[in-house]
Amino acid sequence: MNSEFNIAVHCLTLLSVKEEHMANSEEIAKSVCTHPARIRKVLGLLRKHGYVATKEGVGGGYLLNPETENATLGDLYRLLARGSLKPGWCSGGEELPCEVASNIQGVMDQIYSGGESALERYLDGITMKDVKRQIVEAGTADPV
């Protein structure tokens, strides 16, 4: 799983709980614990796909699209992280004489593909509204 997915969920959740649903990249970066340029990269993609808008000038920043609360984590996963479950390297090779080595890549591709489909189905059942609710509930829970 790549970190852009986590950053996107964090950013959108933060914007959803903020008054006026707006913040600038420096403010968001402090919450995410990363560099503002990285936030701008992820939010630029989210803006391109309609999850956020930007307000220019003094007091500007990223503004949450109200319909984003209905977006699923599956939507965000497909946008930012699809294919990241499968590692970049797999052992073996089709040209090798060993039965395991010559077939392992194809078998592992099927396994990762099935895992990715299962993950997407699971994430499709979680909306940004659900994430916000869990954050709010966690914040109001009694300290242990």
LUMDO-248421 format. One record per atom (N, C-alpha, C): residue number from 0; residue in one letter; x, y negated, z. Coordinates in nm, 3 decimals. Each point is the difference from the previous one (the first is absolute). Layout:
<recs>
   k r       X       Y       Z
 NUM A       X       Y       Z
...
</recs>
This chain:
<recs>
   k r       X       Y       Z
   0 M   0.087   0.117   0.000
   0 M  -0.087  -0.117   0.000
   0 M   0.091  -0.123   0.000
   1 N  -0.032  -0.096  -0.083
   1 N   0.084  -0.119  -0.002
   1 N  -0.051  -0.106   0.097
   2 S   0.086  -0.091   0.035
   2 S  -0.036  -0.100   0.101
   2 S  -0.094  -0.108  -0.053
   3 E  -0.009  -0.018  -0.131
   3 E  -0.090  -0.101  -0.055
   3 E  -0.145   0.029   0.038
   4 F  -0.037   0.127   0.004
   4 F  -0.135   0.038   0.040
   4 F  -0.027  -0.048   0.142
   5 N   0.091   0.029   0.092
   5 N  -0.016  -0.041   0.139
   5 N  -0.003  -0.154   0.012
   6 I   0.088  -0.066  -0.074
   6 I   0.003  -0.147   0.001
   6 I  -0.133  -0.056  -0.048
   7 A  -0.055   0.057  -0.106
   7 A  -0.127  -0.049  -0.054
   7 A  -0.113   0.015   0.101
   8 V  -0.008   0.118   0.063
   8 V  -0.105   0.022   0.100
   8 V   0.018  -0.097   0.116
   9 H   0.123  -0.020   0.045
   9 H   0.028  -0.093   0.110
   9 H  -0.043  -0.142  -0.038
  10 C   0.042  -0.045  -0.118
  10 C  -0.032  -0.137  -0.045
  10 C  -0.150  -0.021  -0.009
  11 L  -0.069   0.092  -0.065
  11 L  -0.144  -0.016  -0.018
  11 L  -0.074   0.005   0.133
  12 T   0.046   0.085   0.091
  12 T  -0.063   0.007   0.132
  12 T   0.025  -0.129   0.077
  13 L   0.122  -0.050  -0.007
  13 L   0.032  -0.126   0.069
  13 L  -0.087  -0.113  -0.053
  14 L  -0.012  -0.010  -0.131
  14 L  -0.083  -0.106  -0.058
  14 L  -0.146   0.017   0.042
  15 S  -0.045   0.123   0.014
  15 S  -0.140   0.022   0.036
  15 S  -0.032  -0.043   0.143
  16 V   0.099   0.007   0.089
  16 V  -0.026  -0.038   0.140
  16 V   0.032  -0.147   0.028
  17 K   0.070  -0.064  -0.091
  17 K   0.034  -0.142   0.020
  17 K  -0.120  -0.088  -0.027
  18 E  -0.012  -0.105   0.078
  18 E  -0.102  -0.100  -0.026
  18 E   0.023  -0.057  -0.139
  19 E  -0.103  -0.020  -0.075
  19 E   0.005  -0.049  -0.137
  19 E   0.061   0.101  -0.097
  20 H   0.045   0.114   0.050
  20 H   0.054   0.108  -0.084
  20 H   0.114  -0.046  -0.090
  21 M   0.085  -0.089   0.053
  21 M   0.111  -0.053  -0.079
  21 M   0.126  -0.011   0.084
  22 A   0.115   0.024  -0.066
  22 A   0.130  -0.017   0.064
  22 A   0.105  -0.013  -0.110
  23 N   0.114  -0.061   0.034
  23 N   0.108  -0.010  -0.099
  23 N   0.096   0.119   0.016
  24 S   0.090   0.014  -0.095
  24 S   0.088   0.117  -0.001
  24 S   0.093   0.005   0.121
  25 E   0.042  -0.115   0.051
  25 E   0.087  -0.001   0.118
  25 E  -0.073   0.052   0.123
  26 E  -0.124  -0.043   0.016
  26 E  -0.084   0.044   0.111
  26 E  -0.024   0.152  -0.007
  27 I  -0.034   0.045  -0.119
  27 I  -0.027   0.142  -0.021
  27 I   0.127   0.081   0.023
  28 A   0.113  -0.049  -0.050
  28 A   0.127   0.072   0.013
  28 A   0.037   0.022   0.146
  29 K  -0.030  -0.097   0.086
  29 K   0.028   0.017   0.143
  29 K  -0.079   0.116   0.058
  30 S  -0.125   0.013  -0.040
  30 S  -0.082   0.109   0.050
  30 S   0.046   0.135  -0.055
  31 V   0.037   0.002  -0.128
  31 V   0.041   0.124  -0.066
  31 V   0.144   0.039   0.038
  32 C   0.078  -0.097   0.046
  32 C   0.141   0.021   0.035
  32 C   0.084   0.028  -0.125
  33 T  -0.018  -0.084  -0.099
  33 T   0.079   0.010  -0.122
  33 T   0.021  -0.140  -0.057
  34 H   0.069  -0.009  -0.111
  34 H   0.033  -0.127  -0.062
  34 H  -0.121  -0.055  -0.078
  35 P  -0.023  -0.132   0.006
  35 P  -0.111  -0.059  -0.074
  35 P   0.001   0.031  -0.151
  36 A   0.118   0.015  -0.058
  36 A   0.006   0.032  -0.144
  36 A  -0.063   0.137  -0.027
  37 R   0.018   0.093   0.090
  37 R  -0.059   0.133  -0.015
  37 R  -0.152  -0.008   0.011
  38 I  -0.047  -0.085   0.090
  38 I  -0.144  -0.023   0.016
  38 I  -0.057  -0.060  -0.128
  39 R   0.070  -0.100  -0.054
  39 R  -0.048  -0.064  -0.124
  39 R  -0.007   0.098  -0.116
  40 K   0.095   0.094  -0.006
  40 K  -0.001   0.101  -0.106
  40 K  -0.125   0.088   0.010
  41 V  -0.028   0.050   0.119
  41 V  -0.116   0.088   0.019
  41 V  -0.129  -0.079  -0.019
  42 L  -0.008  -0.119   0.060
  42 L  -0.122  -0.079  -0.012
  42 L  -0.021  -0.052  -0.144
  43 G   0.109  -0.015  -0.075
  43 G  -0.014  -0.038  -0.140
  43 G  -0.075   0.108  -0.078
  44 L   0.033   0.124   0.027
  44 L  -0.069   0.111  -0.065
  44 L  -0.146   0.009   0.049
  45 L  -0.020  -0.020   0.129
  45 L  -0.137   0.001   0.053
  45 L  -0.083  -0.115  -0.058
  46 R   0.064  -0.114  -0.022
  46 R  -0.070  -0.114  -0.061
  46 R  -0.040   0.034  -0.144
  47 K   0.093   0.060  -0.073
  47 K  -0.026   0.039  -0.139
  47 K  -0.120   0.093  -0.011
  48 H  -0.024   0.081   0.104
  48 H  -0.110   0.096  -0.002
  48 H  -0.121  -0.045   0.080
  49 G  -0.001  -0.128   0.041
  49 G  -0.119  -0.059   0.060
  49 G  -0.022   0.021   0.148
  50 Y   0.097   0.054   0.071
  50 Y  -0.016   0.020   0.144
  50 Y   0.018  -0.130   0.078
  51 V   0.084  -0.088  -0.051
  51 V   0.024  -0.129   0.064
  51 V   0.005  -0.108  -0.108
  52 A  -0.014  -0.123   0.045
  52 A   0.020  -0.116  -0.087
  52 A   0.105  -0.087   0.066
  53 T   0.050  -0.098  -0.070
  53 T   0.097  -0.092   0.060
  53 T  -0.057  -0.141   0.000
  54 K   0.039  -0.073   0.102
  54 K  -0.034  -0.142   0.010
  54 K   0.131  -0.074   0.001
  55 E   0.020  -0.086  -0.097
  55 E   0.125  -0.074  -0.015
  55 E   0.007  -0.120   0.093
  56 G   0.121  -0.049   0.021
  56 G   0.023  -0.125   0.072
  56 G   0.013   0.016   0.150
  57 V   0.005  -0.117   0.068
  57 V   0.012  -0.002   0.145
  57 V  -0.121   0.069   0.061
  58 G   0.026   0.088   0.094
  58 G  -0.108   0.075   0.062
  58 G  -0.050   0.115  -0.086
  59 G   0.072   0.027  -0.107
  59 G  -0.040   0.108  -0.090
  59 G   0.047   0.135   0.048
  60 G  -0.026   0.098  -0.078
  60 G   0.041   0.135   0.033
  60 G  -0.082   0.101  -0.075
  61 Y  -0.009   0.120   0.056
  61 Y  -0.076   0.108  -0.059
  61 Y  -0.136   0.007   0.068
  62 L  -0.102   0.012  -0.081
  62 L  -0.137   0.000   0.048
  62 L  -0.063   0.134  -0.036
  63 L  -0.057   0.067   0.098
  63 L  -0.060   0.131  -0.020
  63 L  -0.128  -0.011  -0.082
  64 N  -0.013   0.084  -0.101
  64 N  -0.125   0.012  -0.074
  64 N  -0.098   0.071   0.092
  65 P  -0.118  -0.057   0.025
  65 P  -0.095   0.062   0.094
  65 P  -0.037   0.144  -0.037
  66 E   0.006   0.035  -0.126
  66 E  -0.037   0.135  -0.042
  66 E   0.109   0.103   0.029
  67 T   0.116  -0.048   0.041
  67 T   0.111   0.090   0.031
  67 T  -0.033   0.093   0.115
  68 E  -0.088  -0.041   0.089
  68 E  -0.035   0.086   0.114
  68 E  -0.059   0.133  -0.045
  69 N  -0.055   0.005  -0.121
  69 N  -0.058   0.124  -0.052
  69 N   0.101   0.083  -0.079
  70 A   0.118  -0.054  -0.023
  70 A   0.104   0.075  -0.071
  70 A   0.043   0.117   0.087
  71 T   0.034   0.111  -0.063
  71 T   0.046   0.115   0.077
  71 T   0.153   0.005   0.001
  72 L   0.052   0.071   0.097
  72 L   0.144   0.021   0.002
  72 L   0.042   0.082  -0.122
  73 G  -0.091   0.081  -0.053
  73 G   0.027   0.073  -0.123
  73 G   0.024  -0.095  -0.116
  74 D  -0.080  -0.107  -0.008
  74 D   0.019  -0.102  -0.104
  74 D   0.141  -0.059   0.009
  75 L   0.040  -0.034   0.122
  75 L   0.132  -0.061   0.021
  75 L   0.111   0.101  -0.026
  76 Y  -0.020   0.125   0.040
  76 Y   0.100   0.103  -0.024
  76 Y   0.024   0.017  -0.151
  77 R  -0.109   0.009  -0.075
  77 R   0.015   0.016  -0.146
  77 R   0.069  -0.120  -0.062
  78 L  -0.025  -0.119   0.052
  78 L   0.062  -0.122  -0.052
  78 L   0.148  -0.009   0.035
  79 L   0.036   0.037   0.122
  79 L   0.134  -0.027   0.051
  79 L   0.090   0.122   0.019
  80 A  -0.058   0.118   0.014
  80 A   0.084   0.112   0.043
  80 A  -0.025   0.132  -0.072
  81 R  -0.090   0.002  -0.096
  81 R  -0.030   0.128  -0.067
  81 R   0.128   0.063  -0.052
  82 G   0.016   0.127   0.025
  82 G   0.118   0.073  -0.044
  82 G   0.114  -0.001   0.100
  83 S  -0.015  -0.074   0.109
  83 S   0.110  -0.010   0.096
  83 S   0.010   0.121   0.093
  84 L  -0.100   0.085  -0.002
  84 L   0.006   0.120   0.083
  84 L   0.106   0.097  -0.052
  85 K   0.013   0.007  -0.131
  85 K   0.097   0.089  -0.063
  85 K   0.140  -0.061   0.009
  86 P   0.096   0.077   0.050
  86 P   0.138  -0.054   0.007
  86 P   0.058  -0.019  -0.140
  87 G   0.100  -0.083  -0.009
  87 G   0.065  -0.027  -0.128
  87 G   0.088   0.113  -0.050
  88 W   0.031   0.094   0.085
  88 W   0.088   0.111  -0.037
  88 W  -0.063   0.131   0.043
  89 C   0.015   0.102  -0.081
  89 C  -0.045   0.134   0.037
  89 C   0.111   0.099  -0.036
  90 S   0.014   0.100   0.080
  90 S   0.103   0.101  -0.023
  90 S  -0.032   0.082  -0.124
  91 G   0.097   0.075  -0.044
  91 G  -0.018   0.091  -0.112
  91 G   0.006  -0.069  -0.135
  92 G  -0.037   0.075  -0.103
  92 G  -0.002  -0.050  -0.136
  92 G  -0.053   0.108  -0.093
  93 E  -0.084  -0.037  -0.095
  93 E  -0.065   0.096  -0.090
  93 E   0.099   0.087  -0.077
  94 E   0.118  -0.053  -0.026
  94 E   0.098   0.071  -0.082
  94 E   0.081   0.104   0.078
  95 L  -0.015   0.005   0.130
  95 L   0.079   0.091   0.082
  95 L  -0.055   0.143  -0.005
  96 P   0.089   0.101   0.008
  96 P  -0.044   0.139  -0.010
  96 P  -0.073   0.051   0.125
  97 C   0.015  -0.065   0.111
  97 C  -0.065   0.041   0.124
  97 C  -0.152  -0.024  -0.009
  98 E  -0.078   0.100   0.036
  98 E  -0.147  -0.011  -0.006
  98 E  -0.052  -0.116   0.085
  99 V   0.054  -0.016   0.119
  99 V  -0.042  -0.108   0.089
  99 V   0.042  -0.135  -0.058
 100 A   0.127  -0.012  -0.036
 100 A   0.053  -0.127  -0.051
 100 A  -0.073  -0.045  -0.126
 101 S  -0.035   0.093  -0.088
 101 S  -0.062  -0.038  -0.127
 101 S  -0.149  -0.034   0.015
 102 N  -0.061   0.033   0.111
 102 N  -0.144  -0.025   0.017
 102 N  -0.036  -0.094   0.114
 103 I   0.095  -0.031   0.086
 103 I  -0.031  -0.078   0.120
 103 I  -0.050  -0.140  -0.032
 104 Q   0.056  -0.066  -0.100
 104 Q  -0.044  -0.136  -0.032
 104 Q  -0.147  -0.005  -0.039
 105 G  -0.042   0.090  -0.087
 105 G  -0.140   0.003  -0.042
 105 G  -0.094   0.030   0.114
 106 V   0.038   0.095   0.084
 106 V  -0.083   0.036   0.115
 106 V  -0.008  -0.118   0.098
 107 M   0.113  -0.061   0.029
 107 M  -0.001  -0.114   0.093
 107 M  -0.077  -0.118  -0.058
 108 D   0.007  -0.021  -0.131
 108 D  -0.081  -0.107  -0.063
 108 D  -0.149   0.023   0.026
 109 Q  -0.044   0.125  -0.012
 109 Q  -0.140   0.033   0.026
 109 Q  -0.036  -0.024   0.147
 110 I   0.090   0.038   0.088
 110 I  -0.024  -0.019   0.144
 110 I  -0.011  -0.149   0.033
 111 Y   0.094  -0.080  -0.050
 111 Y  -0.004  -0.144   0.027
 111 Y  -0.122  -0.065  -0.063
 112 S  -0.039   0.045  -0.119
 112 S  -0.118  -0.053  -0.066
 112 S  -0.125   0.029   0.084
 113 G  -0.011   0.121   0.052
 113 G  -0.113   0.035   0.087
 113 G   0.000  -0.081   0.129
 114 G   0.118  -0.018   0.057
 114 G   0.012  -0.081   0.121
 114 G  -0.040  -0.145  -0.025
 115 E   0.043  -0.052  -0.114
 115 E  -0.034  -0.138  -0.036
 115 E  -0.151  -0.015  -0.018
 116 S  -0.063   0.096  -0.065
 116 S  -0.146  -0.005  -0.019
 116 S  -0.072   0.005   0.135
 117 A   0.046   0.087   0.089
 117 A  -0.061   0.010   0.133
 117 A   0.019  -0.130   0.079
 118 L   0.119  -0.058  -0.009
 118 L   0.027  -0.126   0.069
 118 L  -0.090  -0.111  -0.054
 119 E  -0.012  -0.009  -0.131
 119 E  -0.086  -0.103  -0.060
 119 E  -0.145   0.017   0.044
 120 R  -0.051   0.123   0.003
 120 R  -0.138   0.024   0.045
 120 R  -0.016  -0.045   0.145
 121 Y   0.098   0.032   0.084
 121 Y  -0.006  -0.042   0.140
 121 Y   0.000  -0.153   0.011
 122 L   0.092  -0.065  -0.070
 122 L   0.010  -0.146   0.006
 122 L  -0.122  -0.069  -0.061
 123 D  -0.067   0.066  -0.095
 123 D  -0.122  -0.056  -0.058
 123 D  -0.112  -0.012   0.104
 124 G   0.009   0.074   0.109
 124 G  -0.100  -0.006   0.105
 124 G   0.026  -0.106   0.106
 125 I   0.106  -0.079  -0.017
 125 I   0.036  -0.103   0.098
 125 I  -0.001  -0.135  -0.069
 126 T  -0.085  -0.090   0.045
 126 T  -0.006  -0.134  -0.058
 126 T   0.085  -0.097   0.082
 127 M   0.027  -0.114  -0.058
 127 M   0.072  -0.105   0.074
 127 M  -0.084  -0.045   0.120
 128 K  -0.131   0.006  -0.013
 128 K  -0.088  -0.033   0.112
 128 K   0.023   0.097   0.115
 129 D   0.021   0.129  -0.032
 129 D   0.029   0.101   0.102
 129 D   0.132  -0.031   0.072
 130 V   0.101  -0.038  -0.078
 130 V   0.131  -0.033   0.059
 130 V  -0.014  -0.119   0.093
 131 K  -0.070  -0.103  -0.045
 131 K  -0.021  -0.119   0.084
 131 K  -0.071   0.039   0.130
 132 R  -0.105   0.083  -0.010
 132 R  -0.074   0.042   0.118
 132 R   0.092   0.073   0.099
 133 Q   0.085   0.088  -0.052
 133 Q   0.092   0.074   0.087
 133 Q   0.102  -0.093   0.066
 134 I   0.046  -0.099  -0.074
 134 I   0.095  -0.098   0.057
 134 I  -0.068  -0.079   0.111
 135 V  -0.122  -0.047  -0.025
 135 V  -0.072  -0.078   0.100
 135 V  -0.027   0.086   0.124
 136 E  -0.042   0.124  -0.022
 136 E  -0.025   0.090   0.114
 136 E   0.127   0.029   0.078
 137 A   0.112   0.017  -0.069
 137 A   0.128   0.025   0.067
 137 A   0.041  -0.122   0.083
 138 G  -0.030  -0.118  -0.049
 138 G   0.037  -0.122   0.070
 138 G  -0.084  -0.026   0.122
 139 T  -0.119   0.059   0.006
 139 T  -0.088  -0.022   0.115
 139 T   0.004   0.117   0.098
 140 A   0.077   0.101  -0.031
 140 A   0.008   0.117   0.088
 140 A   0.075  -0.037   0.129
 141 D  -0.037   0.069   0.106
 141 D   0.070  -0.022   0.128
 141 D   0.142   0.052  -0.012
 142 P   0.098  -0.076   0.050
 142 P   0.138   0.047  -0.004
 142 P   0.016   0.125   0.087
 143 V   0.084   0.090  -0.046
 143 V   0.021   0.125   0.074
 143 V   0.106  -0.020   0.105
</recs>
